[in-house]
């Protein structure tokens, strides 16, 4: 990353499919591409998860 006057370069963001926890008290989520299961459970609270789309930084 190049720094100029202590400012970072803008990060490219794209719409990304994610799994999101259905438990209102949990903020767990994961990128769909990094899930090994077809219908994963939340790794934090073991609740079910649903598919969503979020705008996230693009991974190289």
Secondary structure as UniProt FT lines:
FT   TURN            5..6
FT   STRAND          13..21
FT   TURN            24..25
FT   STRAND          29..31
FT   HELIX           32..34
FT   TURN            43..45
FT   STRAND          48..57
//
